[in-house]
Amino acid sequence: MTDHTTAPPVLALRGLHKQFGPKVAVDNLSLDVPAGSMLGLLGPNGAGKTTTLAMATGLLRPDAGNAWVLGADVWQNPAEAKARMGVLPDGIRMLDRLSGAELLRYTGLLRGMPEADVASRTEELLAALGLTDARDRLVVDYSAGMRKKIGLACALIHAPRLLILDEPLEAVDPVSGETIRQILRAFVDGGGTVVLSSHVMELVESMCDRVAIVAEGRLLAHGTLDEVRAGLTLQQRFLALVGAHDLGTETLAWLRSS
């Protein structure tokens, strides 16, 4: 991995703020992601993870604040910034009336890649992600897990230096999940940088060397995995920061057998 102490951040967020009506989704959030790291973004539902990633990748304009990818301003220089990253967003519809192979070809050509490179990388990615047999099937007919994998392939095809992945293993079976883990580890070992959001503590604890915890749009903790855990498990530390909800002994008492 890259020396985090000397290299400039691959992703730099400064004062990101987003409000929807009276609801503050992201509240003045600043974060650096060092080169060669894999950062897990954790938070409860509604914490602002997806909104933060959407602003960081140019999918959602912030009310205030800035984001840079390898020094390129996401909003002032979007073409340069977006060329340096691959994005797997959550909840955004794909061009699902294309086949898997057609979607990858379209994505590669849209990225300005030579046709020969698009063709070879398409076949390699489909094979690596177990999608070769589904290459000519329409994406609309893919399962949720297959759609996640083809989305990851689209994020990877132009060999970006930064991957930003929103729930990359959601709905993915264990075998495919292990394949994706291997791909991401190899990507980081080769000098790439990954930011992924997840609700799965085990995933973050086993894969990520850095962690950021957000709640109610604010950054509560960030740093290396050991710094954030502070001698606890990641689950214990997360609950201590976010605040576990104690149901009490009487709540839903009717569910217990008499």
C-alpha positions, 0 to 999 in steps of 0.5 A: 500500500502507499505511504499514507503519511506523504502522499496527498489524499486521493479523495478530499472532502471539505465542508460538504453540506446538503439539506432537503427542506428542513432535514439536514442530510450532511452537515459540514462534513470533511474527510481525507482518503489517503492513496492506497487505502480502503475506507469503510463508511459506516452509519445507521440508515439515514445517516447521510452516507449515500448523500455524501458519496453522491456529492463526492462523485458529482451525482448530487450538487452540495449546498456548500463545500467541495470535493476533489479527486486526485486534485481535480475539483469534482464540480469545477472540473468534472470531466477530469475528476470523473475520469479518475474514479469509478462509481457504483451508486446505489439506487440509480437505474442502469441502462438495463435494456442493454445486455451485460456485454453491451452495457460494458461496451457502452460504458467503455466507449463513453469513457473514451477507451479504444475499441480493442481495450473495451472488448478485451476488458469486457470479456475479462471482467465478465469472466472474473465476475461470473457473468460470461454465461449472462453476457448476452442477457438483458440487464433488466433480467439480471438478479439483484446480485448480478446487477451489482456485479455488472455495475462494479464491472462498469466502474472498473472498466476504465482502470480508475485510481479511485473506486467509490462503491455504495453497498457493493456486496448487498444482495450478492451471494457468498461466492460472488462476494468473495470474488469481489473482495479479491478484486478489491484487495488486488485493486488496492494492492496495485495502488488503487484506493477504495471508499465503500459504504456498508452496513456489514461490520464484518465486511468493513473490519475484514477488508478496510484499513480505514473507517469513517463513522457518520450519523445524522450527517456528521462525521463522528470518527475516522482514522485507521481501523485500530484508531476508530475501534479504540480497543473495542470491536468495530460493532461495540465502537459503532454502537457506543458512538451512534447510540444503541436503542434499548427496547426494554423488557416490556417492548413487544412482550406479546411476542414471547410465549406465555 
